[in-house]
Amino acid sequence: MKQQEIIKLSDEDLKNRLIDFESQMETLKMTHKMAPIENPMRIKSMRKLIARLNTEVTKRQAKA
């Protein structure tokens, strides 16, 4: 998900996706601890995506 796509999301959709991606991240990390996942770079990209979403949430809260 690119930054332009994130900007177009509504506030509620943004928060829902953030919650969803955070739960996926936890699952991915637990899976990787039990047995190495095929592509460990997915953890890094998921973490960056969550950071982008959090940044947009913070921007919108500061604006309001």
PyMOL Python script that loads the backbone (N, CA, C, O; Angstrom):
from pymol import cmd

cmd.read_pdbstr("""\
ATOM      1  N   MET A   1       0.849  -1.166   0.000  1.00  0.00           N
ATOM      2  CA  MET A   1       0.000   0.000   0.000  1.00  0.00           C
ATOM      3  C   MET A   1       0.899   1.235   0.000  1.00  0.00           C
ATOM      4  O   MET A   1       1.748   1.410   0.874  1.00  0.00           O
ATOM      5  N   LYS A   2       0.694   2.063  -0.980  1.00  0.00           N
ATOM      6  CA  LYS A   2       1.516   3.258  -1.129  1.00  0.00           C
ATOM      7  C   LYS A   2       0.919   4.412  -0.325  1.00  0.00           C
ATOM      8  O   LYS A   2      -0.241   4.371   0.087  1.00  0.00           O
ATOM      9  N   GLN A   3       1.739   5.440  -0.115  1.00  0.00           N
ATOM     10  CA  GLN A   3       1.320   6.587   0.685  1.00  0.00           C
ATOM     11  C   GLN A   3       0.104   7.282   0.080  1.00  0.00           C
ATOM     12  O   GLN A   3      -0.773   7.736   0.815  1.00  0.00           O
ATOM     13  N   GLN A   4       0.036   7.371  -1.241  1.00  0.00           N
ATOM     14  CA  GLN A   4      -1.106   8.011  -1.899  1.00  0.00           C
ATOM     15  C   GLN A   4      -2.399   7.256  -1.610  1.00  0.00           C
ATOM     16  O   GLN A   4      -3.450   7.874  -1.441  1.00  0.00           O
ATOM     17  N   GLU A   5      -2.332   5.942  -1.553  1.00  0.00           N
ATOM     18  CA  GLU A   5      -3.509   5.132  -1.227  1.00  0.00           C
ATOM     19  C   GLU A   5      -3.922   5.341   0.220  1.00  0.00           C
ATOM     20  O   GLU A   5      -5.112   5.377   0.533  1.00  0.00           O
ATOM     21  N   ILE A   6      -2.943   5.478   1.099  1.00  0.00           N
ATOM     22  CA  ILE A   6      -3.225   5.680   2.527  1.00  0.00           C
ATOM     23  C   ILE A   6      -3.914   7.020   2.740  1.00  0.00           C
ATOM     24  O   ILE A   6      -4.845   7.116   3.538  1.00  0.00           O
ATOM     25  N   ILE A   7      -3.471   8.043   2.042  1.00  0.00           N
ATOM     26  CA  ILE A   7      -4.045   9.384   2.192  1.00  0.00           C
ATOM     27  C   ILE A   7      -5.518   9.398   1.778  1.00  0.00           C
ATOM     28  O   ILE A   7      -6.313  10.141   2.354  1.00  0.00           O
ATOM     29  N   LYS A   8      -5.885   8.591   0.792  1.00  0.00           N
ATOM     30  CA  LYS A   8      -7.258   8.572   0.290  1.00  0.00           C
ATOM     31  C   LYS A   8      -8.231   7.849   1.219  1.00  0.00           C
ATOM     32  O   LYS A   8      -9.443   7.984   1.052  1.00  0.00           O
ATOM     33  N   LEU A   9      -7.733   7.083   2.196  1.00  0.00           N
ATOM     34  CA  LEU A   9      -8.611   6.322   3.081  1.00  0.00           C
ATOM     35  C   LEU A   9      -9.350   7.238   4.056  1.00  0.00           C
ATOM     36  O   LEU A   9      -8.852   8.298   4.433  1.00  0.00           O
ATOM     37  N   SER A  10     -10.528   6.813   4.448  1.00  0.00           N
ATOM     38  CA  SER A  10     -11.263   7.562   5.464  1.00  0.00           C
ATOM     39  C   SER A  10     -10.646   7.275   6.832  1.00  0.00           C
ATOM     40  O   SER A  10      -9.866   6.335   6.984  1.00  0.00           O
ATOM     41  N   ASP A  11     -11.002   8.088   7.819  1.00  0.00           N
ATOM     42  CA  ASP A  11     -10.434   7.917   9.164  1.00  0.00           C
ATOM     43  C   ASP A  11     -10.757   6.543   9.750  1.00  0.00           C
ATOM     44  O   ASP A  11      -9.886   5.872  10.305  1.00  0.00           O
ATOM     45  N   GLU A  12     -12.002   6.140   9.620  1.00  0.00           N
ATOM     46  CA  GLU A  12     -12.414   4.860  10.197  1.00  0.00           C
ATOM     47  C   GLU A  12     -11.747   3.692   9.468  1.00  0.00           C
ATOM     48  O   GLU A  12     -11.300   2.734  10.099  1.00  0.00           O
ATOM     49  N   ASP A  13     -11.683   3.776   8.153  1.00  0.00           N
ATOM     50  CA  ASP A  13     -11.046   2.719   7.367  1.00  0.00           C
ATOM     51  C   ASP A  13      -9.550   2.636   7.695  1.00  0.00           C
ATOM     52  O   ASP A  13      -8.980   1.548   7.756  1.00  0.00           O
ATOM     53  N   LEU A  14      -8.933   3.785   7.903  1.00  0.00           N
ATOM     54  CA  LEU A  14      -7.522   3.839   8.254  1.00  0.00           C
ATOM     55  C   LEU A  14      -7.267   3.122   9.586  1.00  0.00           C
ATOM     56  O   LEU A  14      -6.325   2.339   9.707  1.00  0.00           O
ATOM     57  N   LYS A  15      -8.101   3.395  10.563  1.00  0.00           N
ATOM     58  CA  LYS A  15      -7.938   2.757  11.877  1.00  0.00           C
ATOM     59  C   LYS A  15      -8.217   1.259  11.809  1.00  0.00           C
ATOM     60  O   LYS A  15      -7.538   0.467  12.462  1.00  0.00           O
ATOM     61  N   ASN A  16      -9.219   0.872  11.015  1.00  0.00           N
ATOM     62  CA  ASN A  16      -9.516  -0.556  10.868  1.00  0.00           C
ATOM     63  C   ASN A  16      -8.363  -1.299  10.212  1.00  0.00           C
ATOM     64  O   ASN A  16      -8.004  -2.397  10.638  1.00  0.00           O
ATOM     65  N   ARG A  17      -7.790  -0.710   9.190  1.00  0.00           N
ATOM     66  CA  ARG A  17      -6.655  -1.353   8.517  1.00  0.00           C
ATOM     67  C   ARG A  17      -5.441  -1.424   9.428  1.00  0.00           C
ATOM     68  O   ARG A  17      -4.689  -2.398   9.391  1.00  0.00           O
ATOM     69  N   LEU A  18      -5.248  -0.400  10.241  1.00  0.00           N
ATOM     70  CA  LEU A  18      -4.137  -0.397  11.186  1.00  0.00           C
ATOM     71  C   LEU A  18      -4.272  -1.551  12.175  1.00  0.00           C
ATOM     72  O   LEU A  18      -3.303  -2.262  12.442  1.00  0.00           O
ATOM     73  N   ILE A  19      -5.456  -1.732  12.710  1.00  0.00           N
ATOM     74  CA  ILE A  19      -5.709  -2.836  13.637  1.00  0.00           C
ATOM     75  C   ILE A  19      -5.494  -4.171  12.946  1.00  0.00           C
ATOM     76  O   ILE A  19      -4.895  -5.082  13.517  1.00  0.00           O
ATOM     77  N   ASP A  20      -5.982  -4.287  11.721  1.00  0.00           N
ATOM     78  CA  ASP A  20      -5.842  -5.528  10.964  1.00  0.00           C
ATOM     79  C   ASP A  20      -4.378  -5.857  10.692  1.00  0.00           C
ATOM     80  O   ASP A  20      -3.947  -6.993  10.890  1.00  0.00           O
ATOM     81  N   PHE A  21      -3.615  -4.864  10.237  1.00  0.00           N
ATOM     82  CA  PHE A  21      -2.209  -5.104   9.932  1.00  0.00           C
ATOM     83  C   PHE A  21      -1.397  -5.400  11.192  1.00  0.00           C
ATOM     84  O   PHE A  21      -0.457  -6.194  11.147  1.00  0.00           O
ATOM     85  N   GLU A  22      -1.748  -4.775  12.313  1.00  0.00           N
ATOM     86  CA  GLU A  22      -1.045  -5.062  13.560  1.00  0.00           C
ATOM     87  C   GLU A  22      -1.279  -6.507  13.993  1.00  0.00           C
ATOM     88  O   GLU A  22      -0.355  -7.166  14.468  1.00  0.00           O
ATOM     89  N   SER A  23      -2.497  -7.000  13.834  1.00  0.00           N
ATOM     90  CA  SER A  23      -2.765  -8.396  14.186  1.00  0.00           C
ATOM     91  C   SER A  23      -2.040  -9.349  13.235  1.00  0.00           C
ATOM     92  O   SER A  23      -1.537 -10.390  13.659  1.00  0.00           O
ATOM     93  N   GLN A  24      -1.989  -8.991  11.947  1.00  0.00           N
ATOM     94  CA  GLN A  24      -1.245  -9.808  10.984  1.00  0.00           C
ATOM     95  C   GLN A  24       0.241  -9.836  11.337  1.00  0.00           C
ATOM     96  O   GLN A  24       0.903 -10.865  11.196  1.00  0.00           O
ATOM     97  N   MET A  25       0.757  -8.696  11.798  1.00  0.00           N
ATOM     98  CA  MET A  25       2.170  -8.605  12.169  1.00  0.00           C
ATOM     99  C   MET A  25       2.474  -9.525  13.346  1.00  0.00           C
ATOM    100  O   MET A  25       3.485 -10.226  13.345  1.00  0.00           O
ATOM    101  N   GLU A  26       1.600  -9.523  14.348  1.00  0.00           N
ATOM    102  CA  GLU A  26       1.790 -10.397  15.501  1.00  0.00           C
ATOM    103  C   GLU A  26       1.788 -11.863  15.081  1.00  0.00           C
ATOM    104  O   GLU A  26       2.619 -12.649  15.534  1.00  0.00           O
ATOM    105  N   THR A  27       0.857 -12.218  14.222  1.00  0.00           N
ATOM    106  CA  THR A  27       0.774 -13.600  13.733  1.00  0.00           C
ATOM    107  C   THR A  27       2.026 -13.973  12.953  1.00  0.00           C
ATOM    108  O   THR A  27       2.565 -15.069  13.111  1.00  0.00           O
ATOM    109  N   LEU A  28       2.478 -13.062  12.117  1.00  0.00           N
ATOM    110  CA  LEU A  28       3.666 -13.299  11.309  1.00  0.00           C
ATOM    111  C   LEU A  28       4.904 -13.488  12.191  1.00  0.00           C
ATOM    112  O   LEU A  28       5.726 -14.369  11.935  1.00  0.00           O
ATOM    113  N   LYS A  29       5.029 -12.664  13.219  1.00  0.00           N
ATOM    114  CA  LYS A  29       6.169 -12.774  14.114  1.00  0.00           C
ATOM    115  C   LYS A  29       6.146 -14.085  14.903  1.00  0.00           C
ATOM    116  O   LYS A  29       7.180 -14.727  15.092  1.00  0.00           O
ATOM    117  N   MET A  30       4.958 -14.472  15.359  1.00  0.00           N
ATOM    118  CA  MET A  30       4.849 -15.737  16.098  1.00  0.00           C
ATOM    119  C   MET A  30       5.167 -16.922  15.194  1.00  0.00           C
ATOM    120  O   MET A  30       5.846 -17.859  15.614  1.00  0.00           O
ATOM    121  N   THR A  31       4.691 -16.886  13.979  1.00  0.00           N
ATOM    122  CA  THR A  31       4.962 -17.951  13.021  1.00  0.00           C
ATOM    123  C   THR A  31       6.459 -18.045  12.747  1.00  0.00           C
ATOM    124  O   THR A  31       7.013 -19.140  12.649  1.00  0.00           O
ATOM    125  N   HIS A  32       7.099 -16.905  12.626  1.00  0.00           N
ATOM    126  CA  HIS A  32       8.534 -16.881  12.345  1.00  0.00           C
ATOM    127  C   HIS A  32       9.347 -17.412  13.526  1.00  0.00           C
ATOM    128  O   HIS A  32      10.408 -18.006  13.334  1.00  0.00           O
ATOM    129  N   LYS A  33       8.853 -17.200  14.745  1.00  0.00           N
ATOM    130  CA  LYS A  33       9.553 -17.727  15.918  1.00  0.00           C
ATOM    131  C   LYS A  33       9.463 -19.237  15.991  1.00  0.00           C
ATOM    132  O   LYS A  33      10.421 -19.901  16.388  1.00  0.00           O
ATOM    133  N   MET A  34       8.323 -19.783  15.612  1.00  0.00           N
ATOM    134  CA  MET A  34       8.141 -21.237  15.662  1.00  0.00           C
ATOM    135  C   MET A  34       8.941 -21.937  14.566  1.00  0.00           C
ATOM    136  O   MET A  34       9.649 -22.908  14.832  1.00  0.00           O
ATOM    137  N   ALA A  35       8.828 -21.451  13.356  1.00  0.00           N
ATOM    138  CA  ALA A  35       9.552 -22.016  12.219  1.00  0.00           C
ATOM    139  C   ALA A  35       9.820 -20.869  11.255  1.00  0.00           C
ATOM    140  O   ALA A  35       8.926 -20.065  10.990  1.00  0.00           O
ATOM    141  N   PRO A  36      11.020 -20.782  10.734  1.00  0.00           N
ATOM    142  CA  PRO A  36      11.330 -19.657   9.836  1.00  0.00           C
ATOM    143  C   PRO A  36      10.362 -19.586   8.653  1.00  0.00           C
ATOM    144  O   PRO A  36      10.103 -20.579   7.974  1.00  0.00           O
ATOM    145  N   ILE A  37       9.838 -18.375   8.430  1.00  0.00           N
ATOM    146  CA  ILE A  37       8.936 -18.203   7.299  1.00  0.00           C
ATOM    147  C   ILE A  37       9.747 -18.115   6.013  1.00  0.00           C
ATOM    148  O   ILE A  37      10.951 -17.863   6.031  1.00  0.00           O
ATOM    149  N   GLU A  38       9.061 -18.329   4.906  1.00  0.00           N
ATOM    150  CA  GLU A  38       9.732 -18.383   3.603  1.00  0.00           C
ATOM    151  C   GLU A  38      10.383 -17.046   3.245  1.00  0.00           C
ATOM    152  O   GLU A  38      11.499 -17.016   2.727  1.00  0.00           O
ATOM    153  N   ASN A  39       9.689 -15.949   3.521  1.00  0.00           N
ATOM    154  CA  ASN A  39      10.210 -14.630   3.178  1.00  0.00           C
ATOM    155  C   ASN A  39      10.210 -13.739   4.422  1.00  0.00           C
ATOM    156  O   ASN A  39       9.212 -13.070   4.688  1.00  0.00           O
ATOM    157  N   PRO A  40      11.293 -13.714   5.184  1.00  0.00           N
ATOM    158  CA  PRO A  40      11.323 -12.912   6.406  1.00  0.00           C
ATOM    159  C   PRO A  40      11.280 -11.403   6.155  1.00  0.00           C
ATOM    160  O   PRO A  40      11.045 -10.633   7.086  1.00  0.00           O
ATOM    161  N   MET A  41      11.500 -10.975   4.921  1.00  0.00           N
ATOM    162  CA  MET A  41      11.417  -9.546   4.608  1.00  0.00           C
ATOM    163  C   MET A  41       9.980  -9.038   4.693  1.00  0.00           C
ATOM    164  O   MET A  41       9.750  -7.829   4.737  1.00  0.00           O
ATOM    165  N   ARG A  42       9.007  -9.959   4.717  1.00  0.00           N
ATOM    166  CA  ARG A  42       7.607  -9.551   4.881  1.00  0.00           C
ATOM    167  C   ARG A  42       7.403  -8.867   6.220  1.00  0.00           C
ATOM    168  O   ARG A  42       6.576  -7.962   6.335  1.00  0.00           O
ATOM    169  N   ILE A  43       8.151  -9.292   7.241  1.00  0.00           N
ATOM    170  CA  ILE A  43       8.044  -8.673   8.567  1.00  0.00           C
ATOM    171  C   ILE A  43       8.480  -7.213   8.474  1.00  0.00           C
ATOM    172  O   ILE A  43       7.826  -6.327   9.024  1.00  0.00           O
ATOM    173  N   LYS A  44       9.579  -6.972   7.781  1.00  0.00           N
ATOM    174  CA  LYS A  44      10.088  -5.613   7.635  1.00  0.00           C
ATOM    175  C   LYS A  44       9.105  -4.733   6.865  1.00  0.00           C
ATOM    176  O   LYS A  44       8.843  -3.599   7.265  1.00  0.00           O
ATOM    177  N   SER A  45       8.570  -5.244   5.780  1.00  0.00           N
ATOM    178  CA  SER A  45       7.633  -4.446   4.979  1.00  0.00           C
ATOM    179  C   SER A  45       6.331  -4.195   5.737  1.00  0.00           C
ATOM    180  O   SER A  45       5.733  -3.127   5.606  1.00  0.00           O
ATOM    181  N   MET A  46       5.894  -5.171   6.525  1.00  0.00           N
ATOM    182  CA  MET A  46       4.677  -4.999   7.333  1.00  0.00           C
ATOM    183  C   MET A  46       4.902  -3.927   8.403  1.00  0.00           C
ATOM    184  O   MET A  46       4.022  -3.108   8.668  1.00  0.00           O
ATOM    185  N   ARG A  47       6.085  -3.942   9.010  1.00  0.00           N
ATOM    186  CA  ARG A  47       6.403  -2.949  10.037  1.00  0.00           C
ATOM    187  C   ARG A  47       6.411  -1.546   9.442  1.00  0.00           C
ATOM    188  O   ARG A  47       5.930  -0.602  10.069  1.00  0.00           O
ATOM    189  N   LYS A  48       6.956  -1.404   8.232  1.00  0.00           N
ATOM    190  CA  LYS A  48       6.983  -0.095   7.570  1.00  0.00           C
ATOM    191  C   LYS A  48       5.579   0.373   7.201  1.00  0.00           C
ATOM    192  O   LYS A  48       5.269   1.560   7.308  1.00  0.00           O
ATOM    193  N   LEU A  49       4.741  -0.547   6.771  1.00  0.00           N
ATOM    194  CA  LEU A  49       3.365  -0.199   6.425  1.00  0.00           C
ATOM    195  C   LEU A  49       2.603   0.284   7.658  1.00  0.00           C
ATOM    196  O   LEU A  49       1.852   1.257   7.587  1.00  0.00           O
ATOM    197  N   ILE A  50       2.797  -0.391   8.778  1.00  0.00           N
ATOM    198  CA  ILE A  50       2.152   0.021  10.030  1.00  0.00           C
ATOM    199  C   ILE A  50       2.641   1.407  10.432  1.00  0.00           C
ATOM    200  O   ILE A  50       1.854   2.228  10.903  1.00  0.00           O
ATOM    201  N   ALA A  51       3.920   1.672  10.253  1.00  0.00           N
ATOM    202  CA  ALA A  51       4.463   2.993  10.570  1.00  0.00           C
ATOM    203  C   ALA A  51       3.842   4.068   9.689  1.00  0.00           C
ATOM    204  O   ALA A  51       3.534   5.160  10.167  1.00  0.00           O
ATOM    205  N   ARG A  52       3.654   3.765   8.391  1.00  0.00           N
ATOM    206  CA  ARG A  52       3.011   4.729   7.488  1.00  0.00           C
ATOM    207  C   ARG A  52       1.579   5.031   7.931  1.00  0.00           C
ATOM    208  O   ARG A  52       1.146   6.183   7.922  1.00  0.00           O
ATOM    209  N   LEU A  53       0.857   3.988   8.317  1.00  0.00           N
ATOM    210  CA  LEU A  53      -0.520   4.179   8.767  1.00  0.00           C
ATOM    211  C   LEU A  53      -0.562   4.999  10.055  1.00  0.00           C
ATOM    212  O   LEU A  53      -1.397   5.891  10.199  1.00  0.00           O
ATOM    213  N   ASN A  54       0.335   4.696  10.984  1.00  0.00           N
ATOM    214  CA  ASN A  54       0.394   5.462  12.229  1.00  0.00           C
ATOM    215  C   ASN A  54       0.739   6.918  11.974  1.00  0.00           C
ATOM    216  O   ASN A  54       0.201   7.807  12.634  1.00  0.00           O
ATOM    217  N   THR A  55       1.619   7.169  11.037  1.00  0.00           N
ATOM    218  CA  THR A  55       1.991   8.539  10.689  1.00  0.00           C
ATOM    219  C   THR A  55       0.792   9.309  10.153  1.00  0.00           C
ATOM    220  O   THR A  55       0.584  10.468  10.513  1.00  0.00           O
ATOM    221  N   GLU A  56       0.016   8.681   9.311  1.00  0.00           N
ATOM    222  CA  GLU A  56      -1.179   9.341   8.752  1.00  0.00           C
ATOM    223  C   GLU A  56      -2.210   9.609   9.836  1.00  0.00           C
ATOM    224  O   GLU A  56      -2.850  10.660   9.834  1.00  0.00           O
ATOM    225  N   VAL A  57      -2.377   8.673  10.759  1.00  0.00           N
ATOM    226  CA  VAL A  57      -3.319   8.881  11.870  1.00  0.00           C
ATOM    227  C   VAL A  57      -2.866  10.088  12.703  1.00  0.00           C
ATOM    228  O   VAL A  57      -3.684  10.929  13.077  1.00  0.00           O
ATOM    229  N   THR A  58      -1.576  10.169  12.989  1.00  0.00           N
ATOM    230  CA  THR A  58      -1.036  11.283  13.778  1.00  0.00           C
ATOM    231  C   THR A  58      -1.214  12.610  13.042  1.00  0.00           C
ATOM    232  O   THR A  58      -1.564  13.615  13.660  1.00  0.00           O
ATOM    233  N   LYS A  59      -0.977  12.622  11.733  1.00  0.00           N
ATOM    234  CA  LYS A  59      -1.172  13.847  10.940  1.00  0.00           C
ATOM    235  C   LYS A  59      -2.606  14.329  11.027  1.00  0.00           C
ATOM    236  O   LYS A  59      -2.865  15.518  11.209  1.00  0.00           O
ATOM    237  N   ARG A  60      -3.535  13.395  10.896  1.00  0.00           N
ATOM    238  CA  ARG A  60      -4.946  13.781  10.918  1.00  0.00           C
ATOM    239  C   ARG A  60      -5.385  14.251  12.302  1.00  0.00           C
ATOM    240  O   ARG A  60      -6.236  15.134  12.410  1.00  0.00           O
ATOM    241  N   GLN A  61      -4.824  13.680  13.350  1.00  0.00           N
ATOM    242  CA  GLN A  61      -5.165  14.121  14.706  1.00  0.00           C
ATOM    243  C   GLN A  61      -4.597  15.504  14.957  1.00  0.00           C
ATOM    244  O   GLN A  61      -5.244  16.321  15.612  1.00  0.00           O
ATOM    245  N   ALA A  62      -3.415  15.786  14.459  1.00  0.00           N
ATOM    246  CA  ALA A  62      -2.801  17.107  14.641  1.00  0.00           C
ATOM    247  C   ALA A  62      -3.565  18.181  13.880  1.00  0.00           C
ATOM    248  O   ALA A  62      -3.661  19.328  14.315  1.00  0.00           O
ATOM    249  N   LYS A  63      -4.109  17.780  12.726  1.00  0.00           N
ATOM    250  CA  LYS A  63      -4.878  18.722  11.901  1.00  0.00           C
ATOM    251  C   LYS A  63      -6.201  19.105  12.572  1.00  0.00           C
ATOM    252  O   LYS A  63      -6.653  20.245  12.472  1.00  0.00           O
ATOM    253  N   ALA A  64      -6.804  18.143  13.248  1.00  0.00           N
ATOM    254  CA  ALA A  64      -8.135  18.367  13.847  1.00  0.00           C
ATOM    255  C   ALA A  64      -8.093  19.204  15.102  1.00  0.00           C
ATOM    256  O   ALA A  64      -9.134  19.468  15.703  1.00  0.00           O
TER     257      ALA A  64
END
""", "prot")
cmd.dss("prot")
cmd.show_as("cartoon", "prot")
cmd.util.cbc("prot")
cmd.orient("prot")
